[in-house]
Amino acid sequence: MFLLAMLLLVGVAAASAEGKKYTLYGVGFYNLENLFDTCHDEGHNDYQFLPDGQYKWTGLKYTHKLRNMARVLSEMGTDKLPGIGCAMIGVSEVENAKCLEDLCNQEPLKARNFQFVHIEGPDYRGVDCALLYNPRLFQVRDVKLVPYVYTLPQDSMRNTRGFLVVSGTMADEHVVVIVNHLPSRFSPSFYREEGGRQLRIVKDSLMREDPGVKMFVMGDMNDDPQDKSMAEALGAKRKMKDVEKDGLWNPFWDTLAGGAGTLQYDGGWNLFDQIILSQSLLDAKHMKNMEFKPADIRCETLKYYRHQIFRRDYLFQKEGKYKGGNLRTHAGGVWLDGYSDHLPTVVYVIKEVK
């Protein structure tokens, strides 16, 4: 009981199998769907989210949004790590550092001392990516924002979200997270393919610096795993056996093929919210048998264990035309006091305790 209490104190869950002990870590991503405060940020088109704007975005709505987001974020990862949750969570569609401060001050996140890293980006709407993390489980080393570069001459004056690169330590290992939000589907596929190519360049550069780095490429890709931006431009493979040295594996490809997704369109599911893993996080036995136990994995270092789309009943509409769909903050001009048009995703990694 004392050992268990100590493990919970530091925020790591342990499992035992065949005399071995393991630590488990959750890594998540969530599109917060327009987490704006109620004040205008100079130079950004945030007018819809002001008290006199389209959404009549008042202090009441803002505090409800914070409460709802904190509830989801604090529960992500608790299916396998009860009372602990994720070590880190990438987020998108957040306006500024003030929103992140207010979010981390919500009780369920404050209780775990959640911190954040964020760099103000050039997006014309003012929405950015950020990384929330539990400092007991993940320690930040370095943060940089790599810009998304528009390559066509006619786009020279355009700006959008960059790639937030966070380097740190988890389980005494070097871990890098790249959080991104690729151009929306209002733009042609070319722009997301360009994003995939640029992500690949960033990934390759980081692996040259440290060939053994454990890397998570996550975000709202605005494309599905099989689309060109992910499968070809970024090069994230569907099957582990096809992942080459320094390559990437997308665990959510087969998830979508099985009929599950994170957002709905025209009655069907898409899966834009992906967490893609570097080859260094994969164990060879995964390629032979996906129904493995901890003891089946050679996990002297961090290795992939499971992944999931995070689902709770409260995240879905219970009635009406869109029954079964994601319960959003607004729909049809009506404030629903909901959550997001996206569902969160979580990946679990495991390491043997020596």
C-alpha positions as semicolon CSV with decimal commas, in nm:
position;residue;x (nm);y (nm);z (nm)
1;M;0,000;0,000;0,000
2;F;0,288;0,235;0,076
3;L;0,446;0,165;-0,263
4;L;0,115;0,225;-0,440
5;A;0,066;0,550;-0,253
6;M;0,413;0,668;-0,356
7;L;0,348;0,581;-0,719
8;L;0,024;0,776;-0,719
9;L;0,199;1,065;-0,547
10;V;0,445;1,106;-0,835
11;G;0,170;1,049;-1,091
12;V;0,282;0,723;-1,250
13;A;0,075;0,408;-1,262
14;A;0,251;0,073;-1,240
15;A;0,144;-0,262;-1,373
16;S;0,296;-0,603;-1,303
17;A;0,324;-0,902;-1,530
18;E;0,532;-1,217;-1,486
19;G;0,731;-1,059;-1,204
20;K;0,812;-0,741;-1,395
21;K;0,688;-0,392;-1,319
22;Y;0,599;-0,126;-1,571
23;T;0,515;0,241;-1,578
24;L;0,248;0,372;-1,812
25;Y;0,220;0,723;-1,955
26;G;-0,065;0,885;-2,144
27;V;-0,007;1,132;-2,429
28;G;-0,312;1,311;-2,571
29;F;-0,441;1,564;-2,821
30;Y;-0,759;1,774;-2,817
31;N;-0,894;2,043;-3,049
32;L;-1,060;2,283;-2,802
33;E;-1,281;2,444;-3,070
34;N;-1,236;2,816;-3,030
35;L;-1,112;2,875;-2,678
36;F;-1,126;3,256;-2,694
37;D;-1,134;3,506;-2,411
38;T;-1,374;3,803;-2,426
39;C;-1,116;4,071;-2,519
40;H;-0,993;4,178;-2,860
41;D;-0,634;4,086;-2,950
42;E;-0,491;4,358;-3,171
43;G;-0,417;4,238;-3,522
44;H;-0,636;3,927;-3,503
45;N;-0,981;3,859;-3,642
46;D;-1,142;3,752;-3,315
47;Y;-1,449;3,975;-3,344
48;Q;-1,695;3,682;-3,344
49;F;-1,584;3,603;-2,990
50;L;-1,650;3,935;-2,826
51;P;-1,952;4,029;-2,614
52;D;-2,105;4,219;-2,907
53;G;-1,987;3,970;-3,171
54;Q;-2,169;3,696;-3,359
55;Y;-2,153;3,452;-3,067
56;K;-2,224;3,711;-2,794
57;W;-1,917;3,574;-2,619
58;T;-1,965;3,688;-2,260
59;G;-1,777;3,614;-1,940
60;L;-2,040;3,354;-1,851
61;K;-1,986;3,162;-2,175
62;Y;-1,609;3,187;-2,138
63;T;-1,606;3,049;-1,783
64;H;-1,837;2,765;-1,887
65;K;-1,607;2,686;-2,179
66;L;-1,305;2,673;-1,947
67;R;-1,488;2,446;-1,705
68;N;-1,596;2,210;-1,983
69;M;-1,252;2,192;-2,143
70;A;-1,085;2,128;-1,807
71;R;-1,325;1,843;-1,738
72;V;-1,231;1,664;-2,060
73;L;-0,859;1,732;-2,032
74;S;-0,847;1,606;-1,673
75;E;-1,029;1,284;-1,765
76;M;-0,821;1,203;-2,073
77;G;-0,602;0,902;-2,001
78;T;-0,789;0,803;-1,686
79;D;-0,933;0,488;-1,848
80;K;-0,593;0,328;-1,791
81;L;-0,445;0,581;-1,547
82;P;-0,727;0,653;-1,298
83;G;-0,666;0,961;-1,089
84;I;-0,357;1,045;-1,295
85;G;-0,449;1,104;-1,658
86;C;-0,215;1,217;-1,931
87;A;0,142;1,329;-1,883
88;M;0,098;1,580;-2,166
89;I;-0,176;1,692;-2,402
90;G;-0,137;1,891;-2,722
91;V;-0,420;2,135;-2,789
92;S;-0,527;2,350;-3,082
93;E;-0,764;2,645;-3,137
94;V;-0,662;2,840;-2,827
95;E;-0,639;3,217;-2,857
96;N;-0,354;3,316;-2,627
97;A;-0,152;3,253;-2,311
98;K;-0,421;3,418;-2,097
99;C;-0,670;3,149;-2,201
100;L;-0,415;2,881;-2,117
101;E;-0,349;3,035;-1,775
102;D;-0,721;3,045;-1,704
103;L;-0,755;2,687;-1,824
104;C;-0,473;2,553;-1,604
105;N;-0,628;2,734;-1,308
106;Q;-0,945;2,527;-1,337
107;E;-0,961;2,300;-1,034
108;P;-0,918;1,954;-1,195
109;L;-0,604;2,072;-1,379
110;K;-0,476;2,292;-1,098
111;A;-0,493;1,994;-0,861
112;R;-0,230;1,822;-1,077
113;N;-0,028;2,141;-1,121
114;F;-0,072;2,137;-1,499
115;Q;0,154;2,381;-1,685
116;F;0,164;2,489;-2,048
117;V;0,402;2,591;-2,324
118;H;0,286;2,829;-2,595
119;I;0,434;3,067;-2,850
120;E;0,211;3,332;-3,004
121;G;0,174;3,256;-3,374
122;P;0,076;3,455;-3,683
123;D;-0,263;3,296;-3,757
124;Y;-0,506;3,560;-3,884
125;R;-0,783;3,441;-3,650
126;G;-0,538;3,435;-3,361
127;V;-0,572;3,064;-3,278
128;D;-0,260;2,874;-3,175
129;C;-0,138;2,532;-3,067
130;A;-0,002;2,465;-2,719
131;L;0,113;2,179;-2,499
132;L;-0,028;2,118;-2,151
133;Y;0,180;1,895;-1,926
134;N;0,210;1,751;-1,579
135;P;0,558;1,857;-1,458
136;R;0,587;1,546;-1,240
137;L;0,576;1,334;-1,554
138;F;0,724;1,553;-1,828
139;Q;0,995;1,818;-1,795
140;V;1,039;2,075;-2,072
141;R;1,387;2,130;-2,216
142;D;1,327;2,351;-2,519
143;V;1,040;2,506;-2,714
144;K;1,030;2,655;-3,062
145;L;0,768;2,747;-3,321
146;V;0,859;2,644;-3,674
147;P;0,649;2,849;-3,920
148;Y;0,428;2,694;-4,183
149;V;0,565;2,841;-4,506
150;Y;0,331;2,920;-4,795
151;T;0,526;2,827;-5,106
152;L;0,308;2,972;-5,384
153;P;0,376;3,336;-5,482
154;Q;0,008;3,433;-5,456
155;D;0,009;3,325;-5,089
156;S;0,305;3,537;-4,982
157;M;0,092;3,754;-4,751
158;R;-0,092;3,466;-4,582
159;N;-0,017;3,334;-4,233
160;T;-0,136;3,031;-4,042
161;R;-0,046;2,811;-3,747
162;G;0,313;2,686;-3,726
163;F;0,455;2,365;-3,580
164;L;0,506;2,384;-3,204
165;V;0,811;2,173;-3,121
166;V;0,856;2,083;-2,754
167;S;1,161;1,889;-2,643
168;G;1,165;1,738;-2,296
169;T;1,221;1,445;-2,066
170;M;0,973;1,170;-1,981
171;A;1,069;0,850;-1,801
172;D;1,433;0,972;-1,809
173;E;1,427;0,972;-2,190
174;H;1,445;1,241;-2,456
175;V;1,095;1,297;-2,594
176;V;0,985;1,546;-2,860
177;V;0,627;1,648;-2,930
178;I;0,525;1,836;-3,245
179;V;0,180;1,993;-3,209
180;N;0,019;2,130;-3,524
181;H;-0,304;2,235;-3,688
182;L;-0,283;2,206;-4,066
183;P;-0,479;2,436;-4,303
184;S;-0,853;2,379;-4,307
185;R;-1,055;2,207;-4,577
186;F;-1,163;2,544;-4,706
187;S;-0,820;2,526;-4,873
188;P;-0,726;2,267;-5,140
189;S;-0,545;1,947;-5,043
190;F;-0,217;2,097;-5,169
191;Y;-0,185;2,315;-4,859
192;R;-0,217;2,022;-4,620
193;E;0,018;1,815;-4,835
194;E;0,265;2,103;-4,810
195;G;0,214;2,092;-4,432
196;G;0,292;1,719;-4,432
197;R;0,611;1,777;-4,630
198;Q;0,721;2,052;-4,393
199;L;0,642;1,836;-4,090
200;R;0,858;1,564;-4,240
201;I;1,148;1,806;-4,277
202;V;1,112;1,911;-3,911
203;K;1,095;1,547;-3,803
204;D;1,404;1,451;-4,005
205;S;1,600;1,744;-3,865
206;L;1,517;1,646;-3,507
207;M;1,614;1,284;-3,570
208;R;1,949;1,389;-3,713
209;E;2,016;1,576;-3,389
210;D;1,921;1,271;-3,180
211;P;1,863;0,945;-3,373
212;G;1,713;0,779;-3,066
213;V;1,459;1,047;-2,982
214;K;1,105;0,932;-2,898
215;M;0,872;1,147;-3,107
216;F;0,498;1,218;-3,112
217;V;0,361;1,411;-3,412
218;M;0,011;1,519;-3,315
219;G;-0,260;1,759;-3,413
220;D;-0,571;1,841;-3,606
221;M;-0,447;1,742;-3,950
222;N;-0,771;1,839;-4,128
223;D;-0,715;1,519;-4,323
224;D;-0,764;1,152;-4,251
225;P;-0,470;0,910;-4,203
226;Q;-0,497;0,773;-4,558
227;D;-0,498;1,116;-4,725
228;K;-0,192;1,234;-4,919
229;S;-0,078;1,484;-4,656
230;M;-0,038;1,209;-4,396
231;A;0,029;0,889;-4,590
232;E;0,258;1,031;-4,860
233;A;0,385;1,379;-4,773
234;L;0,452;1,300;-4,406
235;G;0,499;0,930;-4,476
236;A;0,310;0,789;-4,174
237;K;0,247;0,418;-4,237
238;R;-0,066;0,217;-4,169
239;K;0,112;-0,106;-4,069
240;M;0,401;-0,132;-3,825
241;K;0,579;-0,381;-4,050
242;D;0,607;-0,111;-4,316
243;V;0,776;0,145;-4,090
244;E;1,139;0,195;-4,184
245;K;1,420;0,326;-3,966
246;D;1,340;0,683;-3,856
247;G;0,994;0,641;-4,005
248;L;0,648;0,703;-3,860
249;W;0,346;0,488;-3,775
250;N;-0,012;0,614;-3,758
251;P;-0,213;0,395;-3,517
252;F;-0,535;0,576;-3,603
253;W;-0,544;0,463;-3,967
254;D;-0,694;0,124;-3,878
255;T;-0,913;0,291;-3,616
256;L;-1,085;0,496;-3,887
257;A;-1,102;0,193;-4,116
258;G;-1,289;0,018;-3,836
259;G;-1,559;0,287;-3,841
260;A;-1,453;0,512;-3,550
261;G;-1,364;0,878;-3,582
262;T;-1,327;1,208;-3,400
263;L;-1,562;1,436;-3,594
264;Q;-1,866;1,392;-3,812
265;Y;-1,947;1,527;-4,157
266;D;-2,251;1,440;-4,367
267;G;-2,338;1,155;-4,133
268;G;-1,996;0,990;-4,152
269;W;-1,686;0,995;-3,936
270;N;-1,352;1,155;-4,010
271;L;-1,042;1,116;-3,795
272;F;-0,843;1,438;-3,821
273;D;-0,709;1,423;-3,463
274;Q;-0,407;1,198;-3,485
275;I;-0,105;1,109;-3,273
276;I;0,169;0,962;-3,491
277;L;0,465;0,773;-3,344
278;S;0,830;0,748;-3,437
279;Q;0,982;0,409;-3,515
280;S;1,184;0,438;-3,193
281;L;0,857;0,393;-2,996
282;L;0,773;0,061;-3,163
283;D;0,869;-0,289;-3,056
284;A;0,925;-0,562;-3,312
285;K;0,675;-0,797;-3,147
286;H;0,398;-0,546;-3,215
287;M;0,433;-0,632;-3,582
288;K;0,342;-0,994;-3,518
289;N;0,069;-0,962;-3,257
290;M;-0,134;-0,653;-3,170
291;E;-0,310;-0,833;-2,883
292;F;-0,004;-0,823;-2,663
293;K;0,053;-0,809;-2,291
294;P;0,313;-0,588;-2,121
295;A;0,545;-0,886;-2,082
296;D;0,536;-0,937;-2,460
297;I;0,703;-0,602;-2,519
298;R;1,073;-0,531;-2,496
299;C;1,030;-0,203;-2,314
300;E;1,360;-0,121;-2,154
301;T;1,284;0,214;-2,314
302;L;0,947;0,379;-2,382
303;K;0,734;0,178;-2,624
304;Y;0,382;0,206;-2,765
305;Y;0,120;0,012;-2,572
306;R;-0,235;0,121;-2,666
307;H;-0,430;0,406;-2,824
308;Q;-0,788;0,527;-2,808
309;I;-1,041;0,787;-2,907
310;F;-1,153;0,935;-2,575
311;R;-1,532;0,907;-2,543
312;R;-1,775;1,005;-2,270
313;D;-2,154;1,025;-2,293
314;Y;-2,152;1,394;-2,205
315;L;-1,953;1,472;-2,523
316;F;-2,248;1,380;-2,748
317;Q;-2,583;1,535;-2,829
318;K;-2,867;1,342;-2,670
319;E;-3,159;1,456;-2,887
320;G;-3,265;1,646;-3,194
321;K;-3,148;1,638;-3,556
322;Y;-2,784;1,584;-3,461
323;K;-2,841;1,323;-3,191
324;G;-2,524;1,118;-3,150
325;G;-2,305;1,393;-3,288
326;N;-2,040;1,584;-3,097
327;L;-2,186;1,833;-2,849
328;R;-2,035;2,163;-2,961
329;T;-2,017;2,499;-2,790
330;H;-2,245;2,653;-3,054
331;A;-2,456;2,503;-3,332
332;G;-2,697;2,681;-3,564
333;G;-2,631;3,007;-3,381
334;V;-2,744;2,858;-3,050
335;W;-2,517;2,829;-2,745
336;L;-2,525;2,464;-2,640
337;D;-2,279;2,498;-2,350
338;G;-2,101;2,200;-2,501
339;Y;-1,745;2,094;-2,560
340;S;-1,596;2,064;-2,909
341;D;-1,669;1,949;-3,261
342;H;-1,375;1,708;-3,218
343;L;-1,316;1,415;-2,983
344;P;-0,979;1,379;-2,808
345;T;-0,728;1,105;-2,880
346;V;-0,482;0,933;-2,645
347;V;-0,177;0,710;-2,692
348;Y;-0,028;0,509;-2,404
349;V;0,341;0,424;-2,383
350;I;0,500;0,181;-2,140
351;K;0,841;0,127;-1,983
352;E;0,979;-0,147;-1,761
353;V;1,081;-0,041;-1,411
354;K;1,429;-0,165;-1,324
